[in-house]
Amino acid sequence: MIIKQLDVSIDKQAEEEYQASQVQSTKDELANQKFLTEYVACMAGIELPVEEEETEGMAHVQDFE
């Protein structure tokens, strides 16, 4: 049986996973802020400009509404 050494060290993989979780956390926080902004604007009767292009994340937030 031949054993190959992994190219990716555990430390490097942990750092990449940490960075990915930070990006996801920031993305989630921005989606929450957008939802709250739209909600408050709706309750205050303020019409926000409509975005032409939606991303998958924004569609998910709209499904939550």
Contact map, one row per residue, 1 for C-alpha under 8 A:
11100000000000000000000000000000000000000000000000000000000000000
11110000000000000000000000000000000000000000000000000000000000000
11111000000000000000000000000000000000000000000000000000000000000
01111100000000000000000000000000000000000000000000000000000000000
00111110000000000000000000000000000000000000000000000000000000000
00011111100000000000000000000000000000000000000000000000000000000
00001111100000000000000000000000000000000000000000000000000000000
00000111110110000000000000000000000000000000000000000000000000000
00000111111110000000000000000000000000000000000000000000000000000
00000001111111000000000000000000000000000000000000000000000000000
00000000111111100000000000000000000000000000000000000000000000000
00000001111111110000000000000000000000000000000000000000000000000
00000001111111111000000000000000000000000000000000000000000000000
00000000011111111100000000000000000000000000000000000000000000000
00000000001111111110000000000000000000000000000000000000000000000
00000000000111111111000000000000000000000000000000000000000000000
00000000000011111111100000000000000000000000000000000000000000000
00000000000001111111110000000000000000000000000000000000000000000
00000000000000111111111000000000000000000000000000000000000000000
00000000000000011111111100000000000000000000000000000000000000000
00000000000000001111111110000000000000000000000000000000000000000
00000000000000000111111111000000000000000000000000000000000000000
00000000000000000011111111100000000000000000000000000000000000000
00000000000000000001111111110000000000000000000000000000000000000
00000000000000000000111111111000000000000000000000000000000000000
00000000000000000000011111111100000000000000000000000000000000000
00000000000000000000001111111110000000000000000000000000000000000
00000000000000000000000111111111000000000000000000000000000000000
00000000000000000000000011111111100000000000000000000000000000000
00000000000000000000000001111111110000000000000000000000000000000
00000000000000000000000000111111111000000000000000000000110010000
00000000000000000000000000011111111100000000000000000000000010000
00000000000000000000000000001111111110000000000000000000000000000
00000000000000000000000000000111111111000000000000000000000000000
00000000000000000000000000000011111111100000000000000000000010000
00000000000000000000000000000001111111110000000000000000000000000
00000000000000000000000000000000111111111000000000000000000000000
00000000000000000000000000000000011111111100000100000000000000000
00000000000000000000000000000000001111111110000000000000000000000
00000000000000000000000000000000000111111111000000000000000000000
00000000000000000000000000000000000011111111111100000000000000000
00000000000000000000000000000000000001111111111000000000000000000
00000000000000000000000000000000000000111111110000000000000000000
00000000000000000000000000000000000000011111110000000000000000000
00000000000000000000000000000000000000001111111000000000000000000
00000000000000000000000000000000000000001111111100000000000000000
00000000000000000000000000000000000000001100111110000000000000000
00000000000000000000000000000000000001001000011111000000000000000
00000000000000000000000000000000000000000000001111100000000000000
00000000000000000000000000000000000000000000000111110000000000000
00000000000000000000000000000000000000000000000011111100000000000
00000000000000000000000000000000000000000000000001111100000000000
00000000000000000000000000000000000000000000000000111110000000000
00000000000000000000000000000000000000000000000000111111011000000
00000000000000000000000000000000000000000000000000001111111000000
00000000000000000000000000000000000000000000000000000111111100000
00000000000000000000000000000010000000000000000000000011111110000
00000000000000000000000000000010000000000000000000000111111111000
00000000000000000000000000000000000000000000000000000111111111100
00000000000000000000000000000000000000000000000000000001111111110
00000000000000000000000000000011001000000000000000000000111111111
00000000000000000000000000000000000000000000000000000000011111111
00000000000000000000000000000000000000000000000000000000001111111
00000000000000000000000000000000000000000000000000000000000111111
00000000000000000000000000000000000000000000000000000000000011111
